[in-house]
Amino acid sequence: MRIYRCLSDKFILLFIFFFFIGCFQEILYTDTAILMGTYVKVVSPYKEAGRIVFDEIERIELLLSKFNPQSEIFYLNQQGKARVSAETFYIIKKAKEFFEYTGGAFDITVGPLLKLWGFDTHDYRIPTSEEIERTKELIGSDKILLDIENMIVEFQKRGMLVDLGGMAKGYAVDCAIKKLREKGIKSALVNAGGDIYCLGDRFNKDWKIGIRDPKTKKIRKVIRVRNKAVATSGDYEFFFIQDNKHFSHIFDPLKGMPVNAGISSVTIVADDCLTADVLATTVFVLGKEEAQELVEKFGARIEDIVIY
């Protein structure tokens, strides 16, 4: 069995490059940190932007990480019921809404499937069809019960687990951008492992983002954006190969299997990073044609898609 894992997630796919006049007035500060299991990069003419972003993303990580014993999500997964903060309640409520919008294609309760296939422990295996069917009984965000008045989240079945990997980084970037705006910062690019937001412009010009081909590693397309989010999902980020078959960490919740839609990567442009993040994953599950109308309903667009 060959095992592959990219700690920087989508960071390898999106290579951000900037064109600017080399005069002393146009200085861009670049800061990088490892947060939420990936590289977070901040580029801005404001020197303080990096620290503001890192502090905010670290705060969100402490709420939503399924690995940190101090996080609310960790406690919820352990106990099956928890009183949570307004932010954690909000993100789970949004996840349930996306579950409904996508007909179950986007589902944060895939945790038991990731565990079954060994993606949590890196002890990868192909489970039997019987194991998959049993595990599917624990899948479905409609099985998450919400008590709005008391901010309580409860699982309907013992053994359920939530995994916010398909939306937590996008939400964290949105929170960081909000903090930057509150501090009066009008120009910055934040990239959390391929979940990107371009705040304002870059010296009166759009930010330029190069989308890299997952196979050739060459830039296949350049897009220009300002005040928009860009998110890319790829089946090369975290996967294993067994018996010459490729098994990605992106799951089809309805089938209980890693996706197999013939897609290698998807890039979405949207107004916010949370939506872009969720839709990038959803396109993988539904396929381009079926997801196109859904993407448009959110005012977003499929900017690039790589078929293999």
N, C-alpha and C positions, 0 to 999 in steps of 0.2 A: 504494500500500500504506500502510495506517495502522498505526503501531506504538505499542504501549502497554507501559509497564513500571512496576511499583510497587516502588521500592527497599525499602520497608518491608514487603514481602511481605504476610502476613496481618494486619499491624498495622492496616490501614484497616478491616478487617471487624469486629474485636473492639474495642469501645470500653468501657474499664473505668471504672466510676464507683462512688463510694463514698458511703455515707450514714453519718454519724457525728455525735455530739453535740459541739457546739463548745465544749467545756470544755478547760482548759489541760492536763489529764492525758492527753487523747487526741490525741496528736500523731503524725502520719504523715509520715515523710520520703520524698520522691520523688526518685529519681535516674534519669537516662537516659543511655545511651551507644549508639554505633553499633558493633555487633559482628556478625560472621557475615552481613554484608550487610543488616542490618535494625536497627530500633530495639529496644534492650533496656531495659525499664523495671522498676524495682524500687520497691515501696511497702512500707514497714515502720515500725513504731514504734521499731525499732533503727536508730540513725543509721549504724552501720558496715555494715549489710546490703548497701548498694549496691556498695561497694568489694569486698566478699567475692565477690559474684556476678560482677561484671565481671572480676575477676582469674581466676576459674575458667573462665568462658566463653571468655575470651581464650586460656587454656591449651588448651582443647579445640579451638578454632579452629585453632591452630597445628599440631594433629595431623591434623585432618580436612578442612581446606580444599583443594579441588582447584585453587585459583588461586594459593596461596602456594607458591613454589618451595622453601621450607624445610619444607613439611609432608610427612608420610609418605604421604598419599594422592597428592599431586602426584608424588612419586618413584615410587610404585607405577604410576601411570598412564603415566609416561614410560618405565619400564623393563620393566613387565609382570611383575616379580617383586621382592619386597622382604622383608627381615626387619624386622618392625615391633614397636612396643611392645605390651604386654599390652592396653592400652585399645583401640588401633586393631584389634588382632586380635579382641578381644571384639566390637566394633561390626560388623565384617565377618562374623563368625560369626553374630551375631544377625540380620544382613541375610539371610544364607543360610537361616536358620530361618524368617524371615518369608516368604521366597520360597516355601519348601515349604508353609507353612501356607496361603498365599493362592493356591496353584496357579499361581504365576508372575505374579500381578497386581501384587505389589510386587517391584520388581527394581532393585537399585542399578547394574546394568550398562547402564542406558539412556543412558549417556554418549555413545556413538556416534550415537544417534538425536537427542539434543539438538544435537550438532555438525552432523549432516546437515541438520536443519531450521533451523540458524542461531541457536539460542537461546544458544549460548555466545558468539558474536561479535556478535550482534544484526544480522547480515546475513541477515535472514529470507528463506526461500524454501520453495516446495512441491516436494519432490523427486519424481522419477518413481517409478512402482511398482517398476521394476527396481532403482533405488537403494535403496529401502526393503527389498526382499527381500534384497539383498546385505548390507545393514547388519544385518538381523535375525540373520544368521549369527554376529554378535558378541554377541548379547544372550542373557542367561541366567545367573543367579547360580550355577547348577549347574556352570558352566564356570570358577568360581573354585576353585582348589585350596588347601587349608589343610594346612600341616605344623604340627600342634599342638606337637610336641616342640621344634621350633626357631623357632616363631613366624614362619613364612615364609608369605607370601601370593603366589600365582602365578596368572597368567591362562593359560587353556588355549589361547587363540588370540591371535595378534598383532593389535593394533588395538583390543582391548577397553579400556574405560574405566569406572571407577566414579564415580558421582555420589551423594553422601550427602545431597543436599538434602531428601529425604523423611524423614530421621531424625536428622540431626546436631544441629539446634537442639533437638529434643526431648531428646536425650541430654545435651546441654550444660546444659539447664535442670535435669534430674535431678541432674547432678553438682553444680550450684550449690546446689541444695536440700540435698544431702548435706553440703556444706561449711557451710551455715548451721546445720544441726543440730549438726554437730561443734563449732561455735563457741557453742552454747547459745542460738541464736536460734530462738524458737518461733513467730514470727508474721511472715510476709512474703508478698508476691505478686510473682512474677517473670513477666514477659511478654516473650518473645523473638519479636517479630513475629507474635503470635497463638498461639504455643506457650506455654501458661500453666500455672503451678503455684501453688496457693493453700496455703501452709503455715500450719497452725494456724487461728486465727480472727482476727477484727478486733474487738478489744475485746469479747470474749465473744459475738460475732455472726458468722454466716457472711460470707465475702466475697461480694459481689454482682457479677456480670459481665453486662453487656448485650451481646447479640448483635445486630449491626447488619445490616439488610437490604442486600445488595450493590447493589441498584438504587436504592432510595429513600434509603438512608443513615440511615434511622430505626431506632430500637431495636425489633426485632420480638419479642424475648424476653429475660427476665431470669432468670438461674439463680443459685442460692445453693450455694456449695461450701466445704468446708474439707478440707485434706489430700487434695486431688484435682487431677488434671491436666485441662486443657481445651485442645483443639487444633482449629483450623479450617483447612480447605483451601478455596481458591476458584479458579475458572477465570478470574477477572478480575485475578489478581495479576500475571501476566506473560504477554502474548499478543500476537498480531498479527492483523490482518484483511486478507484479500486476496480479491478477487472476492466481496465481501460475505459471506465465510465467516470464522468465528472459530476461531483455532487457539491452544490453550492450551499452557503449558509442562508440563502434567501429561500423561504419556504412557501409553498402553496398550502395554505391552512386547510382548504377543503379536501385536498388529496392526502395531506400528511406527508408530502414528499418535497424534496428540493425542486425548485422551479425548473422546467424544461421547455421554455417557450422559444428556444433558438435565438435568444437575445444575449449579447455579451455586455452591453452597457446602455444606460439610458440617462439622458441629461434633460432636466426640467427647468424652466424659468418661470418663476411665480412672484407674487407680491411679497410673500414672506417665506422664510426658510422652512418653517414647520410644514407648510403645505407642499413646498417643493420636495422635501424629504419624503413625505408620505406618498406623493404621487409617483416619484421615481421607483419606489418599491412596488407600488400597485401596477404600474405598466409591466413590470417583470412578470407578475402573476397573471394578469389578464391578457397580455399581448397588446401590441400597438393599436390594432384596429378596434378592439373592444374597449380599450381604455381612452381612446381619442376623445370621445364625446364627454366622458367624465372629466378629463383634464380641462377641457374647454369650459365646463360648467364652473370650475374654480377660477376662471380667468387666467389660467396658466397655459403653457404651450410645451410640447415636446420639441426641444431644441435640436436634439441629436439622438440617434439610436444606432447601435452597431449590431448587425445581424451576423450570425455565423452559420 
